[in-house]
């Protein structure tokens, strides 16, 4: 299987690297948009019911958008890590790759947790429990997405470092 992955990577090297960089850029950019554009715009809505409804719609669309982007990032990372043959190279490169893999696992679990909180908020909103809905939305928008943004920027920096090996 490893040889098959290496062959696929060699055949599509430029495309795989392009998809990885573009999807990571889109992911980081989308988190910037959520934090610096959507969140302040949502804060201006005074009616809690409308605010929760709008936030839930935005989060639903964001999650639907996020799933394929994350799949592309992870798939391209897998092909790059195996296809570039880092395991036979510099041991410090392997350490950085393992750190990046750990970071992406954390990001994925954090997004899964955010999705769980989104479902909790949606259920609470449908039951007219606006306080619980708002608490879950605040957790996602003020803490989980910014945390993923910070960690994603670190992963991007490590990706630049790895490219020098």
N, C-alpha and C positions, 0 to 999 in steps of 0.2 A: 504493500500500500504506500509506503514511504516513497518508493521509486516512482509510482504513479503520480503522487502529489508533486514530486520534484519535476517530472516531465511536464505536467500541466503548468507549473509555475514557469518553467523555461519557455514553453510555447506562448504563454500569455503574460509574461513578466511585466511589461509596461502597462497593460490594461489592469492587472491586479494591483500594482502599486498606485496607479491613478485612482482606481475605485476606493482603495483604502484611504488615500489622502483626501479625496473629495468627500467621502462619507464621514470621516472624522471631522472635517471642516464644517460640513452641514450640521453634524451633531452639536459641535461646540457653538456654532452660530445660532442654532435653534435655542440653545439654553440661554445665550445672551439675549435673544429676542424675548424669551419668556420673562427673564429677570428685569431687563431694562426698558421694555416697551409694554408688554402685556400686563405685568404686575402693576406698574404705575397707572395705566389706563383703567384697570379694574378697580383700583383704589378710589377713583373719582366717583364711582357709582355708590350712591347713598342707601338705596333700597336693598336690604340684605337678601331678600328673595330673588331679585333680579341679579344681584351680584353673584350669588351662589349658582344660579342657573347659567349665567354667562361663563363663569369659571369652569363649571362642569363641562360645558360644550367645548370650551377651548382645550381643557385637559384631555377630553375624549379624542379630539382631532389630533392633539399633540402625541398621544400614545399611539394612535393608528399610524401616524407619520413616523414615529420613532422605531417601531418594530422592524421595518425593512432596513432602515439605516443601521441599526445595531447589528442585524444579521449580515449586512455587507461588510461592516467594520470587522466583525469577528471572523467571518469566512476569509476575507482577504488577509487578515492577520495570520490565520492558520497557514494559508498557502505561502505567505512570505516567510514565516518562521521556519517551516520545514523546507521550502523550496530554496531558500538562500543558504541552507546548510550551516547555520550558525552553531549547531551542536558540535561541528568538527573544527570550529574556529576558536577565536579568542574566548577564554572562560569569562572574562568580564562582560563580553557581549551577551553571553547566555544569562548572566546574572541580571542584566538590564532587561532582557526579554522576559525573564521570569517575573521581574517586578512589574513590567507592563501587563503581563497576563493576569497577575494578581489584581492590579488596578482595574482592568476591564471586568474581571469577575465581580469585584466590588461594585463597579458602576452598574453592571447587569442586575445584581441583587438589589441594589438601591432603587433601580427603576421598577423591579418587580414589587418591591415594598411600596413604592409610590403608586403603582397600579392597584395594589391591595387597598391603600388608603383612598384612592379615587373611587373604588367600588364601595367602600364604607361611606364615603361622602355622598355618593349617588343614592345609596339606599336610605341614608338619613334624610336627604333632601326629599325623596319620594314619600317618606313618612312624616314630612314637615318638621323634622328635628333640625332646625337651621343652625343651632349652636354646634352640634356634632358635625354637621356638614361643613360648616365654616372652619372648625378646628382642623379637620382633615385636609381641607384645601390649603389652609395656612401652612400646615406642616409640609405639604408638597412644594408649594410655591416659594416659601421663605427659607426652607432648610434643605430639602432633598435635592431640588434642582440646582441651587447654588453649590451644594457640596459636590454634586456630580460635575458641575462646570469646573470647579477648582481642580478636582482629581483628573478630569479630562485634559486640562491644560498641562498638568504634570506629565500625563501619558504622552501628549503631543511632543513635549520637550524631550522626553526619553526616546521617542521615535526619531527625532532629529539627531540625537546622540548616537543611536544605533546605526543610522545611515552612514556614519563615518567609519564603521567597522568593515 
